[in-house]
Amino acid sequence: MKFTKQPATTIIDVLFALFLSLTCAILIASAFRYAKFLTTKLDQTAEQEWSIFLIQLEHQTLYAKNVRIEGAILKFDGLEDSFSVNTPIKDQVYKSVALKRGNEGWLNYSINGGTNIVLTRVTHCSYQQFPNYLKLFVEFSDGKKRTGVVSLGFN
């Protein structure tokens, strides 16, 4: 008995191949759309992290004393409790704070030997001090360079 291919089988094969190729095309398009969404979301997160970092640093340096740059480290004496500004000057407690880049690519506060990570993915950080403000130059691991200006308050 000799088997012959029937036209119905050929149409089924073509429809199945078309179904598979369309499914693959839809999945690939969805993957690209999701990747673009994630990239946008990560950029927004990095922008928020930068903004929060600048706000936090300005809050720290607003009532700081002895703001100085030593090599690649920003050092200052900050209030232990930033809300203690209303307390009498003789009762205010200052702590030594250093803002430096760690080995892991983090920019962190070093307070009495402990660390507090404030900015991630940093490859280079430098500072420039002026009488009333401080300028930061930060380069991130993705190659983006940011410049920030922070008020020094009332030294």
KEROMI-385954 format. One line per field, with one value per residue: residue in one letter; x, y, z of N, C-alpha, C in turn; residue number from 1. Coordinates in pm, 1 decimal, decimal comma, always signed. Last residue first. Layout:
residues N
aa	[A;...] $
n_x	[X;...] $
n_y	[Y;...] $
n_z	[Z;...] $
ca_x	[X;...] $
ca_y	[Y;...] $
ca_z	[Z;...] $
c_x	[X;...] $
c_y	[Y;...] $
c_z	[Z;...] $
i	[NUM;...] $
***
This chain:
residues 155
aa	[N;F;G;L;S;V;V;G;T;R;K;K;G;D;S;F;E;V;F;L;K;L;Y;N;P;F;Q;Q;Y;S;C;H;T;V;R;T;L;V;I;N;T;G;G;N;I;S;Y;N;L;W;G;E;N;G;R;K;L;A;V;S;K;Y;V;Q;D;K;I;P;T;N;V;S;F;S;D;E;L;G;D;F;K;L;I;A;G;E;I;R;V;N;K;A;Y;L;T;Q;H;E;L;Q;I;L;F;I;S;W;E;Q;E;A;T;Q;D;L;K;T;T;L;F;K;A;Y;R;F;A;S;A;I;L;I;A;C;T;L;S;L;F;L;A;F;L;V;D;I;I;T;T;A;P;Q;K;T;F;K;M] $
n_x	[+2773,3;+2475,2;+2463,0;+2554,3;+2364,5;+2483,6;+2448,8;+2576,7;+2599,0;+2669,4;+2704,2;+2684,5;+2800,0;+2703,2;+2815,3;+2847,0;+3011,2;+2959,4;+3049,8;+2911,5;+2977,4;+2839,9;+2827,5;+2953,2;+3228,9;+3281,7;+3444,5;+3382,4;+3448,7;+3379,1;+3364,6;+3298,1;+3107,3;+2822,2;+2599,7;+2414,1;+2405,9;+2412,8;+2470,4;+2648,0;+2862,5;+3065,6;+3260,3;+3115,1;+2992,0;+3012,8;+2787,6;+2880,4;+2836,1;+2959,4;+3137,8;+3269,9;+3440,7;+3281,9;+3340,1;+3213,5;+3174,3;+3183,4;+3131,2;+3121,8;+2859,1;+2748,1;+2476,5;+2372,6;+2382,9;+2462,7;+2245,1;+1920,7;+1724,9;+1663,0;+1810,1;+1754,8;+1710,1;+1935,0;+2138,1;+2404,0;+2512,7;+2843,4;+3132,0;+3267,7;+3430,1;+3456,7;+3734,9;+3950,5;+4113,1;+3894,5;+3715,4;+3487,7;+3310,3;+3268,7;+2927,7;+2588,8;+2330,1;+2328,2;+2419,8;+2188,8;+2035,1;+2200,7;+2180,6;+1906,0;+1894,3;+2069,1;+1931,3;+1693,3;+1798,2;+1905,6;+1671,9;+1526,7;+1693,0;+1669,6;+1396,3;+1393,0;+1547,2;+1376,3;+1163,7;+1290,0;+1353,6;+1096,2;+997,3;+1173,4;+1104,8;+840,9;+887,5;+1034,4;+836,4;+646,4;+790,0;+816,3;+546,4;+479,7;+652,3;+556,1;+300,5;+368,1;+486,2;+269,0;+85,1;+232,9;+245,7;-30,4;-86,7;+76,0;-41,3;-298,0;-234,1;-136,6;-363,7;-522,9;-398,2;-202,5;+43,1;+6,3;+144,5;+56,8;+84,3] $
n_y	[+7846,3;+7795,8;+7631,9;+7519,9;+7364,4;+7189,2;+7066,5;+6814,7;+6641,7;+6325,1;+6108,2;+5766,8;+5516,6;+5330,1;+5400,2;+5762,4;+6031,5;+6353,5;+6629,4;+6892,0;+7187,3;+7383,5;+7726,0;+7952,0;+7936,5;+7603,3;+7306,0;+7021,0;+6670,1;+6356,9;+6016,0;+5729,1;+5531,5;+5417,7;+5257,4;+5458,0;+5643,5;+5588,5;+5379,6;+5434,2;+5280,1;+5356,5;+5534,4;+5774,2;+5742,2;+5787,6;+5758,1;+5658,1;+5533,5;+5229,2;+5055,2;+4903,7;+5066,5;+5394,2;+5734,6;+5941,6;+6171,5;+6166,2;+6343,0;+6367,2;+6542,7;+6750,8;+6848,6;+7127,2;+7276,7;+7529,6;+7621,2;+7481,9;+7351,1;+7369,1;+7171,3;+6907,8;+6780,0;+6634,3;+6516,7;+6576,3;+6792,5;+6731,9;+6830,6;+6676,0;+6589,2;+6403,8;+6270,0;+6264,0;+6508,0;+6654,0;+6940,1;+7048,2;+7222,6;+7307,3;+7211,1;+7219,5;+7273,5;+7168,5;+6915,4;+6754,2;+6866,1;+6806,9;+6527,5;+6493,1;+6603,2;+6431,2;+6182,7;+6234,3;+6258,0;+5998,9;+5843,7;+5940,5;+5847,1;+5572,8;+5545,4;+5616,6;+5406,5;+5192,5;+5254,8;+5231,9;+4958,9;+4843,9;+4917,4;+4776,7;+4516,1;+4505,9;+4521,8;+4286,1;+4096,2;+4143,0;+4057,6;+3786,3;+3704,7;+3751,5;+3571,2;+3325,1;+3329,9;+3324,3;+3068,2;+2900,5;+2955,5;+2866,7;+2594,0;+2534,2;+2593,0;+2400,2;+2160,7;+2188,6;+2178,0;+1914,5;+1766,1;+1821,1;+1688,1;+1403,2;+1195,6;+843,4;+526,2;+213,6;-116,3] $
n_z	[+5815,5;+5731,0;+5416,3;+5186,4;+4929,8;+4653,8;+4330,6;+4112,0;+3813,0;+3668,3;+3397,4;+3308,5;+3307,8;+3479,5;+3722,9;+3735,2;+3882,0;+4013,1;+4177,4;+4366,8;+4542,0;+4795,3;+4910,4;+5001,5;+4907,3;+4772,9;+4678,6;+4503,2;+4472,4;+4306,1;+4233,6;+4037,0;+4035,4;+4200,1;+4271,9;+4514,5;+4811,8;+5082,3;+5355,1;+5625,9;+5865,5;+6157,3;+6253,3;+6292,7;+5984,1;+5659,3;+5399,8;+5063,8;+4753,4;+4624,6;+4514,7;+4699,4;+4840,9;+4872,4;+4889,9;+5160,9;+5399,7;+5745,2;+6046,1;+6391,1;+6554,9;+6822,1;+7016,0;+7204,6;+7433,5;+7359,1;+7205,7;+7286,8;+7012,9;+6748,1;+6632,8;+6646,5;+6416,9;+6368,6;+6600,6;+6566,3;+6309,4;+6176,2;+6048,3;+5752,5;+5447,6;+5162,8;+4996,2;+4836,3;+5013,6;+5200,0;+5241,7;+5499,7;+5737,3;+6011,3;+6069,2;+5943,9;+5878,2;+5615,4;+5566,4;+5576,8;+5373,6;+5159,7;+5166,0;+5109,0;+4851,1;+4713,1;+4745,7;+4609,8;+4349,0;+4307,7;+4326,5;+4107,4;+3902,7;+3939,6;+3878,9;+3609,5;+3507,8;+3563,9;+3389,1;+3141,3;+3150,5;+3160,8;+2906,2;+2742,5;+2816,8;+2723,4;+2448,0;+2407,7;+2477,9;+2279,9;+2056,3;+2122,7;+2120,0;+1850,8;+1723,8;+1823,4;+1707,7;+1437,6;+1425,0;+1497,2;+1288,8;+1067,0;+1127,3;+1115,1;+847,7;+721,4;+813,2;+706,1;+435,1;+422,2;+478,8;+259,7;+41,6;+141,9;+17,9;+14,3;+47,2;-87,2;+0,0] $
ca_x	[+2894,6;+2536,2;+2394,9;+2625,6;+2388,9;+2423,4;+2489,0;+2479,6;+2654,1;+2574,8;+2770,8;+2618,1;+2864,3;+2650,8;+2870,6;+2785,7;+3000,5;+2946,1;+3059,4;+2947,9;+2945,0;+2930,3;+2772,0;+2816,4;+3192,8;+3272,0;+3382,8;+3442,4;+3379,4;+3469,4;+3298,5;+3387,9;+3244,5;+2911,2;+2652,7;+2472,4;+2401,2;+2320,2;+2475,7;+2509,7;+2835,9;+2957,6;+3301,1;+3172,5;+2964,0;+3083,0;+2827,6;+2819,3;+2872,8;+2856,7;+3071,6;+3162,8;+3497,6;+3329,0;+3304,1;+3318,5;+3103,4;+3263,9;+3070,9;+3207,6;+2930,9;+2794,0;+2584,6;+2375,0;+2334,0;+2550,8;+2370,7;+2028,6;+1780,2;+1588,3;+1846,7;+1795,2;+1595,7;+1915,9;+1994,7;+2365,2;+2434,6;+2699,8;+3074,6;+3205,2;+3416,8;+3395,2;+3638,4;+3822,8;+4129,4;+4025,1;+3740,3;+3617,4;+3297,3;+3397,4;+3044,1;+2717,8;+2377,1;+2264,8;+2518,3;+2301,5;+1981,0;+2177,2;+2310,0;+1960,5;+1812,3;+2098,6;+2067,4;+1688,8;+1727,2;+1991,5;+1782,0;+1475,3;+1668,5;+1800,8;+1445,4;+1317,1;+1595,3;+1506,0;+1139,6;+1230,1;+1459,1;+1189,6;+929,0;+1169,2;+1241,4;+866,3;+805,9;+1095,1;+962,0;+612,6;+744,8;+936,3;+626,2;+408,4;+662,0;+693,9;+315,8;+297,9;+565,7;+392,8;+49,0;+193,5;+369,3;+44,9;-154,9;+98,0;+99,6;-281,9;-296,6;-50,0;-247,8;-567,1;-396,0;-329,7;+11,8;+18,5;+85,9;+137,0;+0,0] $
ca_y	[+7794,6;+7903,4;+7688,8;+7488,2;+7480,9;+7178,9;+7181,5;+6862,4;+6749,9;+6417,3;+6201,7;+5896,3;+5622,3;+5324,1;+5283,8;+5635,1;+5948,3;+6209,2;+6571,7;+6751,1;+7129,0;+7273,3;+7602,9;+7925,7;+7992,3;+7747,1;+7385,9;+7152,1;+6782,8;+6463,9;+6128,8;+5840,0;+5493,9;+5531,4;+5252,1;+5333,9;+5648,6;+5690,9;+5391,8;+5451,5;+5335,1;+5286,9;+5399,7;+5701,5;+5813,9;+5713,3;+5836,9;+5639,7;+5656,7;+5301,5;+5149,6;+4836,4;+4975,4;+5265,5;+5624,3;+5885,7;+6120,7;+6163,3;+6270,8;+6374,2;+6418,6;+6735,5;+6750,6;+7059,0;+7139,5;+7454,8;+7585,9;+7579,1;+7341,4;+7454,9;+7309,5;+6972,3;+6854,5;+6755,5;+6515,3;+6436,6;+6774,1;+6753,2;+6799,0;+6786,2;+6574,2;+6524,7;+6254,8;+6229,9;+6409,3;+6591,2;+6831,6;+7047,8;+7150,7;+7257,5;+7294,4;+7154,3;+7321,0;+7296,6;+7023,9;+6726,9;+6864,6;+6946,4;+6591,5;+6444,7;+6659,7;+6573,9;+6199,4;+6209,4;+6369,6;+6116,7;+5819,8;+5960,0;+5991,0;+5635,8;+5510,7;+5696,2;+5544,6;+5199,6;+5248,6;+5359,3;+5059,0;+4827,7;+4961,4;+4922,6;+4563,4;+4494,5;+4624,1;+4415,8;+4102,0;+4167,2;+4197,4;+3869,9;+3692,8;+3823,1;+3714,5;+3368,4;+3323,6;+3440,3;+3187,2;+2902,3;+2978,1;+3007,3;+2671,5;+2511,7;+2666,6;+2543,1;+2190,5;+2181,1;+2298,6;+2026,8;+1758,1;+1865,8;+1833,8;+1462,3;+1310,0;+970,3;+643,5;+333,0;+0,0] $
ca_z	[+5879,5;+5809,5;+5531,6;+5310,1;+5013,0;+4786,5;+4412,8;+4209,2;+3893,2;+3730,5;+3488,2;+3324,9;+3230,6;+3342,5;+3652,6;+3769,2;+3762,1;+4032,7;+4043,4;+4356,6;+4411,6;+4762,9;+4855,5;+5047,1;+5038,5;+4756,1;+4783,4;+4490,3;+4532,1;+4349,2;+4299,6;+4070,3;+4000,2;+4180,7;+4135,5;+4462,0;+4665,6;+5035,4;+5208,9;+5584,1;+5733,1;+6087,4;+6212,7;+6406,3;+6108,5;+5762,8;+5515,2;+5194,3;+4820,7;+4698,7;+4424,8;+4624,5;+4741,2;+4920,1;+4801,6;+5075,9;+5281,7;+5623,2;+5933,7;+6274,0;+6525,8;+6685,6;+7003,4;+7075,6;+7446,0;+7449,0;+7140,0;+7309,3;+7147,8;+6839,6;+6601,7;+6771,6;+6468,1;+6288,7;+6571,1;+6589,4;+6430,5;+6164,4;+6178,8;+5824,0;+5593,3;+5216,5;+5105,8;+4772,7;+4906,8;+5222,3;+5147,0;+5432,6;+5610,7;+5962,0;+6098,4;+5969,1;+6008,4;+5644,8;+5567,3;+5666,4;+5510,3;+5194,7;+5188,7;+5235,0;+4958,4;+4723,2;+4794,8;+4754,7;+4412,5;+4300,2;+4419,1;+4243,1;+3915,8;+3954,6;+4012,1;+3705,2;+3494,3;+3630,7;+3533,6;+3181,5;+3136,9;+3272,2;+3028,2;+2735,0;+2840,4;+2866,9;+2512,2;+2380,8;+2553,1;+2420,5;+2065,3;+2108,9;+2242,5;+1957,5;+1694,8;+1852,8;+1853,6;+1492,7;+1392,6;+1576,4;+1428,5;+1076,9;+1116,6;+1239,2;+954,1;+697,9;+841,4;+851,8;+489,4;+386,9;+566,8;+392,1;+50,2;+103,2;+101,5;-59,3;+113,6;-103,5;+0,0] $
c_x	[+2931,8;+2658,3;+2476,5;+2561,9;+2458,4;+2461,7;+2409,7;+2536,4;+2544,2;+2650,6;+2668,1;+2693,5;+2800,2;+2705,7;+2818,2;+2842,9;+2950,0;+2935,8;+3062,2;+2950,4;+2996,8;+2884,5;+2883,1;+2755,7;+3052,7;+3225,4;+3391,7;+3368,8;+3455,2;+3385,1;+3403,9;+3306,3;+3343,5;+3050,9;+2745,4;+2522,5;+2473,8;+2308,7;+2370,4;+2512,2;+2686,3;+2935,4;+3193,5;+3205,4;+3012,3;+3069,9;+2900,1;+2870,8;+2803,8;+2915,3;+2958,7;+3091,5;+3391,9;+3382,1;+3365,0;+3264,7;+3209,5;+3180,0;+3165,6;+3148,2;+3013,3;+2869,8;+2619,1;+2498,0;+2337,7;+2508,6;+2459,6;+2161,2;+1891,0;+1641,7;+1779,8;+1840,6;+1628,7;+1797,1;+1965,1;+2217,6;+2394,8;+2630,5;+2927,3;+3158,0;+3350,0;+3374,1;+3588,1;+3711,4;+3997,1;+4041,4;+3881,8;+3627,7;+3429,7;+3383,6;+3166,4;+2825,6;+2512,1;+2315,6;+2458,8;+2394,0;+2093,7;+2121,0;+2292,5;+2094,3;+1869,0;+2020,6;+2100,8;+1826,6;+1723,8;+1926,8;+1875,1;+1586,3;+1616,0;+1786,4;+1581,2;+1365,4;+1523,2;+1565,4;+1270,8;+1211,5;+1409,2;+1301,0;+1022,1;+1102,7;+1246,4;+1006,4;+830,8;+1019,4;+1031,8;+737,9;+709,6;+899,0;+751,0;+487,5;+594,2;+709,1;+455,1;+309,3;+499,1;+474,0;+173,8;+158,3;+340,1;+174,5;-80,7;+33,9;+128,3;-137,4;-282,3;-106,9;-155,0;-451,3;-436,5;-323,9;-115,0;-22,4;+109,4;+64,4;+89,0] $
c_y	[+7878,6;+7850,2;+7797,8;+7552,8;+7439,1;+7302,2;+7174,7;+6978,0;+6799,5;+6522,0;+6301,7;+5979,9;+5759,2;+5436,8;+5270,7;+5522,5;+5810,6;+6141,1;+6420,8;+6709,2;+6985,7;+7213,5;+7504,5;+7797,0;+7953,4;+7804,6;+7534,2;+7243,2;+6910,9;+6582,9;+6230,8;+5952,2;+5604,0;+5481,4;+5368,7;+5353,8;+5525,6;+5698,6;+5492,4;+5478,0;+5338,5;+5349,1;+5321,3;+5556,8;+5728,0;+5795,2;+5743,8;+5738,3;+5650,7;+5430,3;+5224,2;+4930,0;+4913,3;+5179,1;+5496,8;+5770,7;+6072,6;+6103,4;+6279,3;+6286,4;+6437,6;+6603,7;+6734,5;+6968,8;+7061,4;+7308,5;+7501,7;+7528,5;+7444,4;+7449,3;+7403,7;+7115,5;+6923,4;+6838,3;+6645,2;+6418,5;+6628,2;+6733,2;+6834,5;+6736,4;+6697,8;+6501,5;+6392,3;+6215,5;+6387,1;+6478,9;+6782,1;+6928,3;+7162,4;+7174,0;+7228,2;+7258,5;+7259,6;+7355,8;+7159,3;+6847,3;+6842,4;+6958,1;+6737,5;+6512,4;+6620,2;+6640,5;+6347,5;+6227,9;+6354,6;+6235,3;+5941,4;+5942,9;+6023,7;+5786,6;+5575,3;+5670,6;+5637,0;+5339,8;+5259,6;+5364,2;+5195,9;+4931,3;+4953,8;+4980,6;+4716,1;+4544,6;+4623,7;+4528,7;+4235,9;+4179,4;+4233,5;+4017,3;+3781,6;+3818,8;+3797,2;+3518,8;+3370,8;+3445,3;+3314,2;+3029,3;+2989,2;+3044,0;+2821,3;+2593,6;+2653,7;+2626,5;+2340,1;+2213,7;+2301,8;+2157,2;+1875,8;+1865,3;+1886,8;+1613,9;+1374,8;+1083,4;+766,8;+451,7;+122,7] $
c_z	[+5995,5;+5881,2;+5597,7;+5432,0;+5141,7;+4866,7;+4542,5;+4288,2;+3985,2;+3809,0;+3538,4;+3427,8;+3244,6;+3254,4;+3509,6;+3682,8;+3804,6;+3897,3;+4060,9;+4211,5;+4408,4;+4630,8;+4822,7;+4995,3;+5087,8;+4889,7;+4751,4;+4588,3;+4502,7;+4394,1;+4339,5;+4132,9;+4034,9;+4146,1;+4104,1;+4319,2;+4611,5;+4884,1;+5163,8;+5434,2;+5705,7;+5951,5;+6139,5;+6370,7;+6224,6;+5890,7;+5610,4;+5296,7;+4955,5;+4750,7;+4492,0;+4527,7;+4651,3;+4806,6;+4856,4;+4992,8;+5184,5;+5511,7;+5814,1;+6164,1;+6399,7;+6670,7;+6856,1;+7066,5;+7315,0;+7462,8;+7230,2;+7252,2;+7164,4;+6981,9;+6700,2;+6749,0;+6600,1;+6335,7;+6497,1;+6559,1;+6445,1;+6296,9;+6171,6;+5959,7;+5651,2;+5365,5;+5148,3;+4875,6;+4836,0;+5121,1;+5171,6;+5339,5;+5536,5;+5834,7;+6036,7;+5999,8;+6044,4;+5775,1;+5604,0;+5678,3;+5611,5;+5336,0;+5226,8;+5266,3;+5094,1;+4836,3;+4813,7;+4816,6;+4564,2;+4372,2;+4423,1;+4346,2;+4056,1;+3973,1;+4037,8;+3847,5;+3592,1;+3620,5;+3610,8;+3332,3;+3181,4;+3268,2;+3148,3;+2859,0;+2836,1;+2901,7;+2663,5;+2449,9;+2531,2;+2505,6;+2209,3;+2119,9;+2237,0;+2087,9;+1804,6;+1830,6;+1894,9;+1645,3;+1446,0;+1548,9;+1516,0;+1220,9;+1129,1;+1238,6;+1087,2;+808,0;+826,0;+889,9;+641,6;+443,4;+540,3;+489,9;+188,1;+120,7;+48,7;+34,2;+28,1;-39,1;+0,0] $
i	[155;154;153;152;151;150;149;148;147;146;145;144;143;142;141;140;139;138;137;136;135;134;133;132;131;130;129;128;127;126;125;124;123;122;121;120;119;118;117;116;115;114;113;112;111;110;109;108;107;106;105;104;103;102;101;100;99;98;97;96;95;94;93;92;91;90;89;88;87;86;85;84;83;82;81;80;79;78;77;76;75;74;73;72;71;70;69;68;67;66;65;64;63;62;61;60;59;58;57;56;55;54;53;52;51;50;49;48;47;46;45;44;43;42;41;40;39;38;37;36;35;34;33;32;31;30;29;28;27;26;25;24;23;22;21;20;19;18;17;16;15;14;13;12;11;10;9;8;7;6;5;4;3;2;1] $
***
